Amino acid sequence: MTVPETFVIRGARAGDGEPLGALDRAEWSPLHAVLPPPSEPYPPFFDERHQPADYLVAERAGVLLGYVRVARPTPLESNGHVRQIQGLAVASEARGQGVGRALLRATLAKAAADGATRITLRVLGHNTPARALYAAEGFAVEGVLPGEFLVEGKPVDDVLMGRPLSQGPLG
């Protein structure tokens, strides 16, 4: 049995936009997407609201394996201590190798280093793999919006999860 090469987690760079867009399109799934499948012409991955500084990426031998986007949920000073995960994707060929967990843990560390004390996210109720990962890393369900989205014509819950950053990564 061969062990895959290790990967590194780093901040995204402007030049990562095209490969991240391709990864995002390749991994589109109704398991986690509430928008229809992407179609041409594809918008740029980075834009005014989605800057490279908001992303961490996993990279192995120059190939991007996944990303996580973390940002402030609002511009309000009263919740400036909160960060929100606003997207996490791992390439199919890299799943089961700890990439998602490493991205998540790096996000927790970065958010804490940036002065945040709490982190939140939203995940679709039927996305069992993502929910299990988040729970294993200390996220708790803090609310559920039943049937908030129609995905492939079926109602799907929007699950709100969060955790304090002071608890540190688990595992």
PyMOL CGO cylinders between C-alpha atoms (Angstrom):
from pymol import cmd
from pymol.cgo import CYLINDER

trace = [
    CYLINDER, 0.00, 0.00, 0.00, 1.40, 3.38, -0.95, 0.3, 1, 1, 1, 1, 1, 1,
    CYLINDER, 1.40, 3.38, -0.95, 0.84, 6.42, 1.22, 0.3, 1, 1, 1, 1, 1, 1,
    CYLINDER, 0.84, 6.42, 1.22, -0.14, 9.57, -0.66, 0.3, 1, 1, 1, 1, 1, 1,
    CYLINDER, -0.14, 9.57, -0.66, 2.31, 12.46, -0.55, 0.3, 1, 1, 1, 1, 1, 1,
    CYLINDER, 2.31, 12.46, -0.55, 1.60, 14.92, 2.18, 0.3, 1, 1, 1, 1, 1, 1,
    CYLINDER, 1.60, 14.92, 2.18, -0.08, 18.19, 1.43, 0.3, 1, 1, 1, 1, 1, 1,
    CYLINDER, -0.08, 18.19, 1.43, 0.33, 21.72, 2.74, 0.3, 1, 1, 1, 1, 1, 1,
    CYLINDER, 0.33, 21.72, 2.74, -2.26, 24.21, 3.87, 0.3, 1, 1, 1, 1, 1, 1,
    CYLINDER, -2.26, 24.21, 3.87, -1.60, 27.79, 2.81, 0.3, 1, 1, 1, 1, 1, 1,
    CYLINDER, -1.60, 27.79, 2.81, -3.39, 31.04, 2.14, 0.3, 1, 1, 1, 1, 1, 1,
    CYLINDER, -3.39, 31.04, 2.14, -4.89, 31.38, -1.33, 0.3, 1, 1, 1, 1, 1, 1,
    CYLINDER, -4.89, 31.38, -1.33, -3.17, 33.55, -3.91, 0.3, 1, 1, 1, 1, 1, 1,
    CYLINDER, -3.17, 33.55, -3.91, -4.70, 35.51, -6.79, 0.3, 1, 1, 1, 1, 1, 1,
    CYLINDER, -4.70, 35.51, -6.79, -3.36, 32.94, -9.28, 0.3, 1, 1, 1, 1, 1, 1,
    CYLINDER, -3.36, 32.94, -9.28, -5.36, 30.19, -7.55, 0.3, 1, 1, 1, 1, 1, 1,
    CYLINDER, -5.36, 30.19, -7.55, -8.66, 31.51, -8.89, 0.3, 1, 1, 1, 1, 1, 1,
    CYLINDER, -8.66, 31.51, -8.89, -8.79, 29.46, -12.07, 0.3, 1, 1, 1, 1, 1, 1,
    CYLINDER, -8.79, 29.46, -12.07, -7.86, 26.08, -10.53, 0.3, 1, 1, 1, 1, 1, 1,
    CYLINDER, -7.86, 26.08, -10.53, -10.19, 26.72, -7.58, 0.3, 1, 1, 1, 1, 1, 1,
    CYLINDER, -10.19, 26.72, -7.58, -13.02, 27.53, -9.96, 0.3, 1, 1, 1, 1, 1, 1,
    CYLINDER, -13.02, 27.53, -9.96, -12.36, 24.29, -11.85, 0.3, 1, 1, 1, 1, 1, 1,
    CYLINDER, -12.36, 24.29, -11.85, -12.29, 22.32, -8.58, 0.3, 1, 1, 1, 1, 1, 1,
    CYLINDER, -12.29, 22.32, -8.58, -15.52, 23.98, -7.44, 0.3, 1, 1, 1, 1, 1, 1,
    CYLINDER, -15.52, 23.98, -7.44, -17.27, 23.10, -10.71, 0.3, 1, 1, 1, 1, 1, 1,
    CYLINDER, -17.27, 23.10, -10.71, -15.96, 19.51, -10.69, 0.3, 1, 1, 1, 1, 1, 1,
    CYLINDER, -15.96, 19.51, -10.69, -17.17, 18.93, -7.15, 0.3, 1, 1, 1, 1, 1, 1,
    CYLINDER, -17.17, 18.93, -7.15, -20.60, 20.53, -7.53, 0.3, 1, 1, 1, 1, 1, 1,
    CYLINDER, -20.60, 20.53, -7.53, -23.20, 18.29, -5.92, 0.3, 1, 1, 1, 1, 1, 1,
    CYLINDER, -23.20, 18.29, -5.92, -26.77, 18.62, -4.63, 0.3, 1, 1, 1, 1, 1, 1,
    CYLINDER, -26.77, 18.62, -4.63, -25.36, 17.21, -1.38, 0.3, 1, 1, 1, 1, 1, 1,
    CYLINDER, -25.36, 17.21, -1.38, -23.97, 20.65, -0.56, 0.3, 1, 1, 1, 1, 1, 1,
    CYLINDER, -23.97, 20.65, -0.56, -25.12, 23.10, -3.25, 0.3, 1, 1, 1, 1, 1, 1,
    CYLINDER, -25.12, 23.10, -3.25, -28.31, 25.13, -3.21, 0.3, 1, 1, 1, 1, 1, 1,
    CYLINDER, -28.31, 25.13, -3.21, -27.59, 26.73, -6.58, 0.3, 1, 1, 1, 1, 1, 1,
    CYLINDER, -27.59, 26.73, -6.58, -28.01, 24.91, -9.89, 0.3, 1, 1, 1, 1, 1, 1,
    CYLINDER, -28.01, 24.91, -9.89, -24.94, 23.31, -11.51, 0.3, 1, 1, 1, 1, 1, 1,
    CYLINDER, -24.94, 23.31, -11.51, -22.56, 25.92, -12.90, 0.3, 1, 1, 1, 1, 1, 1,
    CYLINDER, -22.56, 25.92, -12.90, -22.66, 26.64, -16.61, 0.3, 1, 1, 1, 1, 1, 1,
    CYLINDER, -22.66, 26.64, -16.61, -20.59, 28.69, -19.01, 0.3, 1, 1, 1, 1, 1, 1,
    CYLINDER, -20.59, 28.69, -19.01, -19.63, 31.44, -19.02, 0.3, 1, 1, 1, 1, 1, 1,
    CYLINDER, -19.63, 31.44, -19.02, -18.18, 30.75, -15.58, 0.3, 1, 1, 1, 1, 1, 1,
    CYLINDER, -18.18, 30.75, -15.58, -17.82, 33.73, -13.28, 0.3, 1, 1, 1, 1, 1, 1,
    CYLINDER, -17.82, 33.73, -13.28, -14.41, 34.36, -11.73, 0.3, 1, 1, 1, 1, 1, 1,
    CYLINDER, -14.41, 34.36, -11.73, -13.80, 32.42, -8.52, 0.3, 1, 1, 1, 1, 1, 1,
    CYLINDER, -13.80, 32.42, -8.52, -12.48, 35.53, -6.78, 0.3, 1, 1, 1, 1, 1, 1,
    CYLINDER, -12.48, 35.53, -6.78, -14.51, 38.73, -6.91, 0.3, 1, 1, 1, 1, 1, 1,
    CYLINDER, -14.51, 38.73, -6.91, -15.30, 41.78, -4.74, 0.3, 1, 1, 1, 1, 1, 1,
    CYLINDER, -15.30, 41.78, -4.74, -16.95, 39.64, -2.06, 0.3, 1, 1, 1, 1, 1, 1,
    CYLINDER, -16.95, 39.64, -2.06, -14.65, 36.60, -2.34, 0.3, 1, 1, 1, 1, 1, 1,
    CYLINDER, -14.65, 36.60, -2.34, -11.02, 37.63, -1.99, 0.3, 1, 1, 1, 1, 1, 1,
    CYLINDER, -11.02, 37.63, -1.99, -7.98, 35.31, -1.85, 0.3, 1, 1, 1, 1, 1, 1,
    CYLINDER, -7.98, 35.31, -1.85, -7.37, 36.46, 1.75, 0.3, 1, 1, 1, 1, 1, 1,
    CYLINDER, -7.37, 36.46, 1.75, -10.65, 34.74, 2.75, 0.3, 1, 1, 1, 1, 1, 1,
    CYLINDER, -10.65, 34.74, 2.75, -9.42, 31.30, 1.64, 0.3, 1, 1, 1, 1, 1, 1,
    CYLINDER, -9.42, 31.30, 1.64, -7.09, 28.60, 2.81, 0.3, 1, 1, 1, 1, 1, 1,
    CYLINDER, -7.09, 28.60, 2.81, -6.15, 25.94, 0.29, 0.3, 1, 1, 1, 1, 1, 1,
    CYLINDER, -6.15, 25.94, 0.29, -4.69, 22.45, 0.48, 0.3, 1, 1, 1, 1, 1, 1,
    CYLINDER, -4.69, 22.45, 0.48, -1.97, 21.80, -2.07, 0.3, 1, 1, 1, 1, 1, 1,
    CYLINDER, -1.97, 21.80, -2.07, 0.11, 18.77, -3.02, 0.3, 1, 1, 1, 1, 1, 1,
    CYLINDER, 0.11, 18.77, -3.02, 2.88, 18.98, -5.61, 0.3, 1, 1, 1, 1, 1, 1,
    CYLINDER, 2.88, 18.98, -5.61, 1.40, 22.15, -7.09, 0.3, 1, 1, 1, 1, 1, 1,
    CYLINDER, 1.40, 22.15, -7.09, -2.14, 20.72, -7.35, 0.3, 1, 1, 1, 1, 1, 1,
    CYLINDER, -2.14, 20.72, -7.35, -4.95, 22.28, -5.32, 0.3, 1, 1, 1, 1, 1, 1,
    CYLINDER, -4.95, 22.28, -5.32, -6.83, 19.58, -3.43, 0.3, 1, 1, 1, 1, 1, 1,
    CYLINDER, -6.83, 19.58, -3.43, -9.39, 21.69, -1.63, 0.3, 1, 1, 1, 1, 1, 1,
    CYLINDER, -9.39, 21.69, -1.63, -10.28, 24.99, -0.06, 0.3, 1, 1, 1, 1, 1, 1,
    CYLINDER, -10.28, 24.99, -0.06, -12.15, 26.57, 2.80, 0.3, 1, 1, 1, 1, 1, 1,
    CYLINDER, -12.15, 26.57, 2.80, -13.56, 30.09, 2.84, 0.3, 1, 1, 1, 1, 1, 1,
    CYLINDER, -13.56, 30.09, 2.84, -13.85, 31.86, 6.17, 0.3, 1, 1, 1, 1, 1, 1,
    CYLINDER, -13.85, 31.86, 6.17, -15.01, 35.43, 6.66, 0.3, 1, 1, 1, 1, 1, 1,
    CYLINDER, -15.01, 35.43, 6.66, -16.90, 37.66, 9.05, 0.3, 1, 1, 1, 1, 1, 1,
    CYLINDER, -16.90, 37.66, 9.05, -20.61, 36.86, 8.83, 0.3, 1, 1, 1, 1, 1, 1,
    CYLINDER, -20.61, 36.86, 8.83, -21.55, 40.57, 8.81, 0.3, 1, 1, 1, 1, 1, 1,
    CYLINDER, -21.55, 40.57, 8.81, -19.74, 43.91, 8.80, 0.3, 1, 1, 1, 1, 1, 1,
    CYLINDER, -19.74, 43.91, 8.80, -21.23, 44.74, 12.22, 0.3, 1, 1, 1, 1, 1, 1,
    CYLINDER, -21.23, 44.74, 12.22, -18.74, 45.52, 14.97, 0.3, 1, 1, 1, 1, 1, 1,
    CYLINDER, -18.74, 45.52, 14.97, -21.00, 43.74, 17.48, 0.3, 1, 1, 1, 1, 1, 1,
    CYLINDER, -21.00, 43.74, 17.48, -20.21, 40.36, 15.91, 0.3, 1, 1, 1, 1, 1, 1,
    CYLINDER, -20.21, 40.36, 15.91, -16.65, 41.06, 14.82, 0.3, 1, 1, 1, 1, 1, 1,
    CYLINDER, -16.65, 41.06, 14.82, -15.52, 38.30, 17.18, 0.3, 1, 1, 1, 1, 1, 1,
    CYLINDER, -15.52, 38.30, 17.18, -17.27, 35.68, 15.00, 0.3, 1, 1, 1, 1, 1, 1,
    CYLINDER, -17.27, 35.68, 15.00, -15.98, 34.02, 11.85, 0.3, 1, 1, 1, 1, 1, 1,
    CYLINDER, -15.98, 34.02, 11.85, -18.12, 31.93, 9.53, 0.3, 1, 1, 1, 1, 1, 1,
    CYLINDER, -18.12, 31.93, 9.53, -17.11, 29.09, 7.27, 0.3, 1, 1, 1, 1, 1, 1,
    CYLINDER, -17.11, 29.09, 7.27, -18.74, 29.96, 3.97, 0.3, 1, 1, 1, 1, 1, 1,
    CYLINDER, -18.74, 29.96, 3.97, -17.59, 27.06, 1.85, 0.3, 1, 1, 1, 1, 1, 1,
    CYLINDER, -17.59, 27.06, 1.85, -15.40, 23.97, 2.04, 0.3, 1, 1, 1, 1, 1, 1,
    CYLINDER, -15.40, 23.97, 2.04, -14.61, 21.64, -0.86, 0.3, 1, 1, 1, 1, 1, 1,
    CYLINDER, -14.61, 21.64, -0.86, -12.21, 18.75, -1.34, 0.3, 1, 1, 1, 1, 1, 1,
    CYLINDER, -12.21, 18.75, -1.34, -11.38, 17.17, -4.70, 0.3, 1, 1, 1, 1, 1, 1,
    CYLINDER, -11.38, 17.17, -4.70, -12.84, 13.67, -5.07, 0.3, 1, 1, 1, 1, 1, 1,
    CYLINDER, -12.84, 13.67, -5.07, -9.39, 12.11, -5.52, 0.3, 1, 1, 1, 1, 1, 1,
    CYLINDER, -9.39, 12.11, -5.52, -8.21, 13.63, -2.21, 0.3, 1, 1, 1, 1, 1, 1,
    CYLINDER, -8.21, 13.63, -2.21, -11.14, 12.57, -0.03, 0.3, 1, 1, 1, 1, 1, 1,
    CYLINDER, -11.14, 12.57, -0.03, -10.40, 10.26, 2.87, 0.3, 1, 1, 1, 1, 1, 1,
    CYLINDER, -10.40, 10.26, 2.87, -6.84, 11.61, 3.18, 0.3, 1, 1, 1, 1, 1, 1,
    CYLINDER, -6.84, 11.61, 3.18, -7.49, 14.15, 5.95, 0.3, 1, 1, 1, 1, 1, 1,
    CYLINDER, -7.49, 14.15, 5.95, -7.62, 17.17, 3.65, 0.3, 1, 1, 1, 1, 1, 1,
    CYLINDER, -7.62, 17.17, 3.65, -11.00, 18.45, 4.87, 0.3, 1, 1, 1, 1, 1, 1,
    CYLINDER, -11.00, 18.45, 4.87, -10.04, 17.96, 8.51, 0.3, 1, 1, 1, 1, 1, 1,
    CYLINDER, -10.04, 17.96, 8.51, -6.69, 19.73, 7.99, 0.3, 1, 1, 1, 1, 1, 1,
    CYLINDER, -6.69, 19.73, 7.99, -8.42, 22.65, 6.26, 0.3, 1, 1, 1, 1, 1, 1,
    CYLINDER, -8.42, 22.65, 6.26, -10.95, 22.87, 9.07, 0.3, 1, 1, 1, 1, 1, 1,
    CYLINDER, -10.95, 22.87, 9.07, -8.30, 22.80, 11.79, 0.3, 1, 1, 1, 1, 1, 1,
    CYLINDER, -8.30, 22.80, 11.79, -6.20, 25.41, 9.98, 0.3, 1, 1, 1, 1, 1, 1,
    CYLINDER, -6.20, 25.41, 9.98, -9.31, 27.57, 9.75, 0.3, 1, 1, 1, 1, 1, 1,
    CYLINDER, -9.31, 27.57, 9.75, -9.91, 27.31, 13.50, 0.3, 1, 1, 1, 1, 1, 1,
    CYLINDER, -9.91, 27.31, 13.50, -6.30, 28.29, 14.20, 0.3, 1, 1, 1, 1, 1, 1,
    CYLINDER, -6.30, 28.29, 14.20, -6.38, 31.20, 11.72, 0.3, 1, 1, 1, 1, 1, 1,
    CYLINDER, -6.38, 31.20, 11.72, -9.68, 32.53, 13.07, 0.3, 1, 1, 1, 1, 1, 1,
    CYLINDER, -9.68, 32.53, 13.07, -8.35, 32.41, 16.64, 0.3, 1, 1, 1, 1, 1, 1,
    CYLINDER, -8.35, 32.41, 16.64, -5.09, 34.09, 15.58, 0.3, 1, 1, 1, 1, 1, 1,
    CYLINDER, -5.09, 34.09, 15.58, -7.19, 36.82, 13.93, 0.3, 1, 1, 1, 1, 1, 1,
    CYLINDER, -7.19, 36.82, 13.93, -8.86, 37.49, 17.30, 0.3, 1, 1, 1, 1, 1, 1,
    CYLINDER, -8.86, 37.49, 17.30, -12.13, 35.62, 16.76, 0.3, 1, 1, 1, 1, 1, 1,
    CYLINDER, -12.13, 35.62, 16.76, -13.58, 33.76, 19.73, 0.3, 1, 1, 1, 1, 1, 1,
    CYLINDER, -13.58, 33.76, 19.73, -16.37, 31.91, 17.93, 0.3, 1, 1, 1, 1, 1, 1,
    CYLINDER, -16.37, 31.91, 17.93, -16.91, 30.23, 14.57, 0.3, 1, 1, 1, 1, 1, 1,
    CYLINDER, -16.91, 30.23, 14.57, -20.12, 29.22, 12.82, 0.3, 1, 1, 1, 1, 1, 1,
    CYLINDER, -20.12, 29.22, 12.82, -21.27, 27.56, 9.62, 0.3, 1, 1, 1, 1, 1, 1,
    CYLINDER, -21.27, 27.56, 9.62, -24.33, 26.40, 7.75, 0.3, 1, 1, 1, 1, 1, 1,
    CYLINDER, -24.33, 26.40, 7.75, -24.61, 22.92, 6.29, 0.3, 1, 1, 1, 1, 1, 1,
    CYLINDER, -24.61, 22.92, 6.29, -27.43, 21.14, 4.48, 0.3, 1, 1, 1, 1, 1, 1,
    CYLINDER, -27.43, 21.14, 4.48, -29.22, 18.64, 6.67, 0.3, 1, 1, 1, 1, 1, 1,
    CYLINDER, -29.22, 18.64, 6.67, -28.68, 15.75, 4.25, 0.3, 1, 1, 1, 1, 1, 1,
    CYLINDER, -28.68, 15.75, 4.25, -24.90, 16.33, 4.02, 0.3, 1, 1, 1, 1, 1, 1,
    CYLINDER, -24.90, 16.33, 4.02, -24.04, 13.59, 6.50, 0.3, 1, 1, 1, 1, 1, 1,
    CYLINDER, -24.04, 13.59, 6.50, -20.27, 13.44, 5.77, 0.3, 1, 1, 1, 1, 1, 1,
    CYLINDER, -20.27, 13.44, 5.77, -19.78, 17.18, 6.35, 0.3, 1, 1, 1, 1, 1, 1,
    CYLINDER, -19.78, 17.18, 6.35, -21.95, 17.18, 9.48, 0.3, 1, 1, 1, 1, 1, 1,
    CYLINDER, -21.95, 17.18, 9.48, -19.96, 14.27, 10.91, 0.3, 1, 1, 1, 1, 1, 1,
    CYLINDER, -19.96, 14.27, 10.91, -16.66, 16.07, 10.26, 0.3, 1, 1, 1, 1, 1, 1,
    CYLINDER, -16.66, 16.07, 10.26, -17.89, 19.28, 11.88, 0.3, 1, 1, 1, 1, 1, 1,
    CYLINDER, -17.89, 19.28, 11.88, -19.25, 17.41, 14.91, 0.3, 1, 1, 1, 1, 1, 1,
    CYLINDER, -19.25, 17.41, 14.91, -15.95, 15.53, 15.30, 0.3, 1, 1, 1, 1, 1, 1,
    CYLINDER, -15.95, 15.53, 15.30, -14.17, 18.90, 15.41, 0.3, 1, 1, 1, 1, 1, 1,
    CYLINDER, -14.17, 18.90, 15.41, -16.37, 20.24, 18.19, 0.3, 1, 1, 1, 1, 1, 1,
    CYLINDER, -16.37, 20.24, 18.19, -19.16, 21.99, 16.27, 0.3, 1, 1, 1, 1, 1, 1,
    CYLINDER, -19.16, 21.99, 16.27, -22.63, 21.63, 17.77, 0.3, 1, 1, 1, 1, 1, 1,
    CYLINDER, -22.63, 21.63, 17.77, -26.01, 22.09, 16.09, 0.3, 1, 1, 1, 1, 1, 1,
    CYLINDER, -26.01, 22.09, 16.09, -27.30, 25.46, 17.26, 0.3, 1, 1, 1, 1, 1, 1,
    CYLINDER, -27.30, 25.46, 17.26, -30.37, 25.67, 15.10, 0.3, 1, 1, 1, 1, 1, 1,
    CYLINDER, -30.37, 25.67, 15.10, -32.25, 24.13, 12.21, 0.3, 1, 1, 1, 1, 1, 1,
    CYLINDER, -32.25, 24.13, 12.21, -34.31, 25.88, 9.57, 0.3, 1, 1, 1, 1, 1, 1,
    CYLINDER, -34.31, 25.88, 9.57, -36.61, 23.04, 8.45, 0.3, 1, 1, 1, 1, 1, 1,
    CYLINDER, -36.61, 23.04, 8.45, -37.12, 22.74, 4.70, 0.3, 1, 1, 1, 1, 1, 1,
    CYLINDER, -37.12, 22.74, 4.70, -35.24, 26.01, 4.10, 0.3, 1, 1, 1, 1, 1, 1,
    CYLINDER, -35.24, 26.01, 4.10, -34.11, 24.94, 0.63, 0.3, 1, 1, 1, 1, 1, 1,
    CYLINDER, -34.11, 24.94, 0.63, -35.62, 22.93, -2.20, 0.3, 1, 1, 1, 1, 1, 1,
    CYLINDER, -35.62, 22.93, -2.20, -32.86, 20.74, -3.61, 0.3, 1, 1, 1, 1, 1, 1,
    CYLINDER, -32.86, 20.74, -3.61, -33.85, 18.63, -6.60, 0.3, 1, 1, 1, 1, 1, 1,
    CYLINDER, -33.85, 18.63, -6.60, -37.46, 19.40, -5.72, 0.3, 1, 1, 1, 1, 1, 1,
    CYLINDER, -37.46, 19.40, -5.72, -37.19, 18.12, -2.14, 0.3, 1, 1, 1, 1, 1, 1,
    CYLINDER, -37.19, 18.12, -2.14, -37.15, 20.20, 1.05, 0.3, 1, 1, 1, 1, 1, 1,
    CYLINDER, -37.15, 20.20, 1.05, -33.78, 20.19, 2.80, 0.3, 1, 1, 1, 1, 1, 1,
    CYLINDER, -33.78, 20.19, 2.80, -32.99, 21.60, 6.24, 0.3, 1, 1, 1, 1, 1, 1,
    CYLINDER, -32.99, 21.60, 6.24, -30.42, 24.34, 6.75, 0.3, 1, 1, 1, 1, 1, 1,
    CYLINDER, -30.42, 24.34, 6.75, -28.43, 23.32, 9.84, 0.3, 1, 1, 1, 1, 1, 1,
    CYLINDER, -28.43, 23.32, 9.84, -26.63, 26.03, 11.79, 0.3, 1, 1, 1, 1, 1, 1,
    CYLINDER, -26.63, 26.03, 11.79, -23.55, 24.85, 13.68, 0.3, 1, 1, 1, 1, 1, 1,
    CYLINDER, -23.55, 24.85, 13.68, -21.01, 26.66, 15.81, 0.3, 1, 1, 1, 1, 1, 1,
    CYLINDER, -21.01, 26.66, 15.81, -18.36, 26.36, 18.48, 0.3, 1, 1, 1, 1, 1, 1,
    CYLINDER, -18.36, 26.36, 18.48, -16.15, 28.52, 20.64, 0.3, 1, 1, 1, 1, 1, 1,
    CYLINDER, -16.15, 28.52, 20.64, -12.57, 28.83, 19.44, 0.3, 1, 1, 1, 1, 1, 1,
    CYLINDER, -12.57, 28.83, 19.44, -11.24, 28.64, 22.99, 0.3, 1, 1, 1, 1, 1, 1,
    CYLINDER, -11.24, 28.64, 22.99, -12.02, 24.93, 23.08, 0.3, 1, 1, 1, 1, 1, 1,
    CYLINDER, -12.02, 24.93, 23.08, -9.21, 24.29, 20.57, 0.3, 1, 1, 1, 1, 1, 1,
    CYLINDER, -9.21, 24.29, 20.57, -9.13, 21.65, 17.86, 0.3, 1, 1, 1, 1, 1, 1,
    CYLINDER, -9.13, 21.65, 17.86, -10.12, 18.18, 18.89, 0.3, 1, 1, 1, 1, 1, 1,
    CYLINDER, -10.12, 18.18, 18.89, -8.45, 14.95, 18.02, 0.3, 1, 1, 1, 1, 1, 1,
]
cmd.load_cgo(trace, "trace")
